[in-house]
Amino acid sequence: MKYQLIIAALFASAASGAQLNSLRRHHHPHRHEFLATLPDVRADTVADADIAAHEAARAEAAKVKKNPQTALLQSMKADLETINADLSFGISFSQTKRNDHARETCLKVAKSVKDYSAKLLAKVEAGPNETLTEQNAHNIAAVIFYDVQLQDNMAGLGMSADDELVLAVNRLKSL
């Protein structure tokens, strides 16, 4: 009897083990639906008209208008670098020639800023509100950046403040 109980227990545990193994091998849960994807209905090839339109748009985008103020901005930058080179030796009596050259160059840059401001303001006032472009905004930002350097150099050289220059730059900032 003792052996019968042991054999029955072993047989029962073997049956439950087989049932557990069958559950372990089954990886897909029941009662779940998988989503079906929609078929791709796009055209297999691009139409010739689409290619022509794309090429025309590319050709139009390649027609970038050159910045008419490039020479002015490069001149201002070069003049400011010259001023910085003149001031790199310091401001002293022994550097009078360099200091005088730096003052003259400061006056040249200030005149360029005032001329640019006057011309741009005249253009804006003569046209509609949409007169300013991104190119104008870029040029204005560059001129303001150069003016900050110019004002610092002028102050360092002991030059008096140029009220017309300050007014011209403030007008540019207001655009």
C-alpha positions as CSV (number, residue, x, y, z in Angstrom):
1,M,0.0,0.0,0.0
2,K,2.8,2.3,0.8
3,Y,4.3,1.8,-2.6
4,Q,1.0,2.4,-4.3
5,L,0.7,5.8,-2.7
6,I,4.2,6.7,-3.7
7,I,3.6,5.5,-7.3
8,A,0.3,7.4,-7.4
9,A,1.9,10.6,-6.1
10,L,4.7,10.3,-8.7
11,F,2.2,9.6,-11.5
12,A,0.1,12.7,-10.4
13,S,3.2,14.9,-10.3
14,A,4.3,13.7,-13.7
15,A,0.9,14.6,-15.1
16,S,0.9,18.0,-13.6
17,G,4.5,18.6,-14.8
18,A,3.5,17.7,-18.3
19,Q,0.6,20.1,-18.1
20,L,3.0,22.9,-16.9
21,N,5.5,22.1,-19.7
22,S,2.7,22.4,-22.3
23,L,1.8,25.8,-20.9
24,R,5.4,27.0,-21.0
25,R,5.8,26.1,-24.7
26,H,2.8,28.0,-25.7
27,H,3.9,31.7,-26.2
28,H,0.9,33.3,-27.8
29,P,-1.7,34.6,-25.4
30,H,-5.3,33.7,-26.3
31,R,-8.1,36.2,-27.1
32,H,-5.8,38.8,-28.7
33,E,-6.3,40.2,-32.2
34,F,-3.4,41.6,-34.2
35,L,-3.9,44.8,-36.2
36,A,-3.7,44.5,-39.9
37,T,-1.8,47.2,-41.7
38,L,-3.2,49.0,-44.6
39,P,-1.8,48.4,-48.0
40,D,0.6,50.9,-49.6
41,V,-1.4,52.7,-52.3
42,R,1.3,55.2,-53.4
43,A,2.3,55.4,-57.0
44,D,5.3,53.2,-57.8
45,T,6.9,55.9,-59.9
46,V,7.1,59.7,-59.8
47,A,5.3,61.4,-62.6
48,D,7.3,63.4,-65.2
49,A,5.3,66.6,-64.2
50,D,6.4,66.2,-60.6
51,I,10.0,65.9,-61.6
52,A,9.8,69.0,-63.8
53,A,8.1,71.0,-61.1
54,H,10.8,69.9,-58.6
55,E,13.6,70.9,-61.0
56,A,12.0,74.3,-61.7
57,A,11.7,74.9,-57.9
58,R,15.4,73.9,-57.5
59,A,16.4,76.3,-60.3
60,E,14.5,79.2,-58.8
61,A,16.0,78.5,-55.3
62,A,19.5,78.6,-56.9
63,K,18.9,82.2,-58.0
64,V,20.2,83.7,-54.8
65,K,20.4,87.5,-54.9
66,K,23.8,88.7,-53.9
67,N,24.0,91.0,-50.9
68,P,24.6,94.5,-52.2
69,Q,26.1,95.6,-48.9
70,T,28.7,92.8,-48.8
71,A,31.5,95.2,-49.7
72,L,30.4,97.8,-47.1
73,L,30.3,95.2,-44.3
74,Q,33.7,93.7,-45.3
75,S,35.2,97.2,-45.3
76,M,33.8,97.9,-41.9
77,K,35.1,94.6,-40.6
78,A,38.6,95.2,-42.1
79,D,38.6,98.8,-40.6
80,L,37.7,97.5,-37.2
81,E,40.5,94.9,-37.4
82,T,42.9,97.7,-38.3
83,I,41.7,99.8,-35.3
84,N,42.2,96.8,-33.0
85,A,45.7,96.3,-34.4
86,D,46.5,99.9,-33.8
87,L,45.3,99.7,-30.3
88,S,47.0,96.4,-29.5
89,F,50.1,98.4,-28.6
90,G,48.2,100.5,-26.1
91,I,47.2,104.1,-25.9
92,S,50.2,106.2,-25.0
93,F,52.2,109.2,-26.1
94,S,54.7,106.9,-27.8
95,Q,51.9,105.4,-29.9
96,T,50.6,108.8,-31.2
97,K,50.9,107.9,-34.9
98,R,49.0,104.6,-34.3
99,N,46.4,106.3,-32.1
100,D,45.8,109.0,-34.8
101,H,45.4,106.4,-37.5
102,A,42.9,104.5,-35.3
103,R,40.9,107.8,-34.7
104,E,40.8,108.5,-38.4
105,T,39.6,104.9,-39.1
106,C,37.0,105.2,-36.4
107,L,35.6,108.4,-38.1
108,K,35.6,106.5,-41.4
109,V,33.6,103.6,-40.0
110,A,31.2,106.0,-38.2
111,K,30.5,107.8,-41.5
112,S,29.8,104.4,-43.2
113,V,27.4,103.5,-40.5
114,K,25.6,106.8,-40.7
115,D,25.4,106.6,-44.5
116,Y,24.0,103.1,-44.5
117,S,21.4,104.0,-41.9
118,A,20.3,107.1,-43.8
119,K,20.0,105.2,-47.1
120,L,18.1,102.3,-45.5
121,L,15.7,104.6,-43.6
122,A,15.0,106.5,-46.8
123,K,14.2,103.2,-48.6
124,V,12.0,102.0,-45.8
125,E,10.1,105.3,-45.5
126,A,9.5,105.4,-49.2
127,G,8.1,101.9,-49.5
128,P,5.3,99.8,-47.9
129,N,5.7,98.1,-44.6
130,E,7.0,94.9,-46.3
131,T,10.2,96.7,-47.6
132,L,12.5,95.0,-45.1
133,T,13.9,91.6,-46.0
134,E,15.9,89.0,-44.2
135,Q,18.9,90.3,-46.0
136,N,18.2,93.8,-44.5
137,A,17.8,92.2,-41.1
138,H,21.2,90.5,-41.4
139,N,22.9,93.7,-42.6
140,I,21.3,95.7,-39.7
141,A,22.5,93.1,-37.2
142,A,26.0,93.2,-38.6
143,V,26.1,97.0,-38.5
144,I,24.9,97.1,-34.9
145,F,27.5,94.5,-34.0
146,Y,30.2,96.6,-35.6
147,D,28.9,99.8,-34.0
148,V,29.3,98.2,-30.5
149,Q,33.0,97.6,-31.3
150,L,33.3,101.0,-32.8
151,Q,31.9,102.8,-29.7
152,D,34.2,100.8,-27.4
153,N,37.2,101.8,-29.5
154,M,36.2,105.4,-29.7
155,A,35.8,105.5,-25.9
156,G,39.2,103.9,-25.5
157,L,40.8,106.5,-27.7
158,G,39.2,109.3,-25.7
159,M,37.0,110.4,-28.6
160,S,33.8,112.3,-27.8
161,A,30.5,110.5,-28.3
162,D,29.1,110.9,-31.8
163,D,25.4,111.8,-31.2
164,E,24.5,111.4,-34.9
165,L,26.0,107.9,-34.8
166,V,24.1,106.9,-31.7
167,L,20.9,108.2,-33.4
168,A,21.6,106.4,-36.6
169,V,22.1,103.1,-34.8
170,N,19.0,103.6,-32.6
171,R,17.0,104.1,-35.8
172,L,18.4,100.9,-37.2
173,K,17.4,99.1,-34.0
174,S,13.9,100.4,-34.2
175,L,13.4,98.8,-37.6
